[in-house]
Amino acid sequence: MSKNNKLIDVAKYLRRFYYRVQNFVEYRMLVNQKHILFVGGNQNPLTPMLYQQFYQNWQIGHLDLQSELPIQPNFLLNQEEGLQKLVEEAKKRSNHYDAIIILEDNNQIKQGDEFETYNVYKSEVTRALIASHLATKILASNGMLCFTVDSKSYFESKLPSQMPTAKVMKDCQIAHLCTNLGERDDLETDTLVVGALIDEDKLNDIVKYLKLWADGIKRPASGTFAHFKYSTHSTPIVYPELL
């Protein structure tokens, strides 16, 4: 065999080896890539900020997305599908989602319009229950189920009122029950169900905390609500106070 033929054979071998390594790396990245499902959040300023945190290393799915975003999700789920169909569609992307974050729509409700307020509440609670059901089927054993709620809704609900603000928590406690009483028995004690109380002046810090919690870092106690407050340091920082 001539020297040139040997060099050609070596080049072919190295090329095949390169492609095998490349395919292996791409496969491992696909297998190990985390998945997150956002629910709702139309016209909500928190939604694009969360996309910015997650889009580089996570596969992003979105249920009931009706507004345009600067960063597009990797896949969409339609709330109009039946529950079983939704579960099947979600599992086509991954059997285990590391985080599910439920966001409020930014609905402009006229003051005093009780009928519209009721319809908005009904829609968002329905969506929250759908997401809770999905969590019993697709949430990873150490995953995070997070409800984001306007902090004013939470605290106003504590005051006497003829019509208490119904958005409160969006039934995080129902979600907690759904997660723990579902058909699955593989949910570990470090599975996180949390409510995040949102203030518009702290959005940049809040999205960073949600990303940390989704990554399993500095998580609060499950079943609590986190109210983000400024510390009393000379240079104040935002920290979550658990309620």
N, C-alpha and C positions, 0 to 999 in steps of 0.2 A: 504494500500500500504506500503510495507516494506521500510525501510530507504535506502536500496541499490537501489531500483527501483526509488525512488525520486532523488537520486544522478545521476542515469543514465539519467532521464528525464531532469534534469538541465544541464547535460553535452551536451545532444543533442540540447537543446535550445541554449546554448552558442555557440555551433559549427555552428548551422544555422545562428545565429546572426553575427558571425565572417565572414562567407562567404557572407552574404548580404552586410556587410560593405565593404568587400574587393571588391566585384563586383561593388558596387556603386563608390568606389574610382577609380577603373580601368576605369569605364565608364566616370566619370567626367574628368579624365586625357586624355582620348581619345577625348572627345568632345572639351576640352579646349586647346588641343595641337595645337601649331601653325604649319603652313605649309609654306615652302619656295620652290621656283622653280628656279634652276640654269639653265642657257641656254648657251651651248657651253663651252668654257674654256678648251679645250683639250690641254694637255702639258703646261698649264699655271700654274706657281708656285702659283698664287693667289688661285686657285681652292681648293687644299687640305687644305690650311690654312683657307679658309672660312668654309669648312666642319668641321674642328676642332672646330670652334666657335659655330656652329649651331647643331651638331649632337646629343648632350645630351638631349635637350628639344624640338627640332623641328623635324617634319617629313620632310625629304629632298627628293624632286623630281628633276630629271635632264632630260633636253631635249637635245638630240643630243650628248650624252656622248659616246666617242669612245676610251677613254684611261682608264687604270686601276688606281684606287685610293686606298690609304691605308684604307680609310673609305668608305664603300659602301653606295650608296643612298638607301632610302627606296623603291623607285620605279623609273622606267625609262619611258620616253616618246620618241616616234620615230618621228623625223621631217618629215619622208617620208609619214606619215599619212596625209590625208586631214585635213583642218582646223577644220571642224565640228567634225571629229573623234578625233582630238587632244583635243578639248574642252570637249568632252564626257569622254575621258580617264582621263583627269585631274580632272574632277568633280567626278569621281568615288572615288577619294582619299579625296577630299574636295571641297566644293562649294566656299570657301573663302581662298585665299592664302594671307598671311600677307606680303610676299615679293617675288619679282621676280628680280633676278640679272642676267644681261646679260654680259657674259665674252668673251673676245677675245681668239681665238685659237692662240697658239704660233707657227705660221707658219714660217718656214725657207725659205724665198723668196730670190732667187738670185738677187743680185744688178743689176738693169737695166732690169729685166724681166717684162716688162709692161703687157704682156698677163697673166702671173701668178698673178701679183698684181691685175689686173682687176677681175680675177676669185675669188680670196680671198675676195675682197671687195664685189663683187656681192653676194657671199655666206653669208657673215656676215650681210649685209644689209637685205637680205631675212630672215635670222634668227631673226634679230632685229624686223622686221615687223611682223613676226609670233608671237614673244613674246608680242609685243604691242597689237596684236589682242587678244591674250589670256588674257591680262590684262583687256581688256574691258569686258571679260566674267567671270573671276575668281578672280580678285584682290579684296581684302577686301576694304571696304569703306574708311578705313584710312590706307591702305597698302602702300608699297613702290615699285616703279619700278625704278631700278637703272641700268645705263649703265656704265660699267668700260672701260676706254679708255686709251691707252698709252699716257702719257702727251706730248711726243715728237710729236705724230701725231697731237695733238690739236694745239700746238704752231707752228709747221712747216707749218701748213695749212694757217697761217696768213702771211707767206712770199710769195713773188711772185715766181712762179715756173711753168715750162712747164707742169708738171704733179703733181698737188697738192696732198698731201697725203689724199687719199679718206677715210681712216678709221675714219676721224674726227667725233667724237661724236657718230658714228654709228646711226646717225639720231635720236638723243634724241628728237629733236623738232618734228619729225614725230611721235614718240611715244607719245609725249605730246598731239598732235592733236588727235591721235587715241584714247587715253584715254578719252579726254574731249568731243570728237565728236562721241563716240561710242553709241550704243543703250541704254546703261545704264543711269539712271538718279539718281543713289544713291551714286555717288562718291562725297565725302565730300571735303571741302576746305583743309583739312589736309592730303589728299592723296598726297604722295610725288613722284614726277618724278625728278630724279637727275642724273647728269653725274659725275662720279668719275674719276679724272685724275690720272693715276697710275705711280708712280716712283718705281723702283725696290728696292731702298735703304730705302723705308718707308713701306714695305708691312705689317710688324707686326702691325704698328700703323693704317694703312688703314683698315685692316680687323676688328679691334676693333671699328673703327668709323662706318663701315657698319653694324656691329652687333647692335650698339647703335641705329642707324637710323631705322633698321628693328624693334627694340623693341619700337620705338616711342620716343626715348630720344635724346635731343639736335639736332633735325633735322634742316637741312638748308632750305632755301626758295625753294619751288618747282619751277622747270624750270631752275635751275641754274647749274653751273658746279663747283665742288669743287677741287681746286688745293691744295694738301697737302704740307705744307712748314714747315721748322724749324723756331722756334721762336728765338728771339735775347737774351733770358735769359742766365744766366751763365751756367745753365744746360738746353740746348735747348729741347723743346718739339715740337711734330708735331701737327699742327692745320690746319683745312681746310679754305683756303681763297676762297671766293665765286667770281666767274667770271660772 
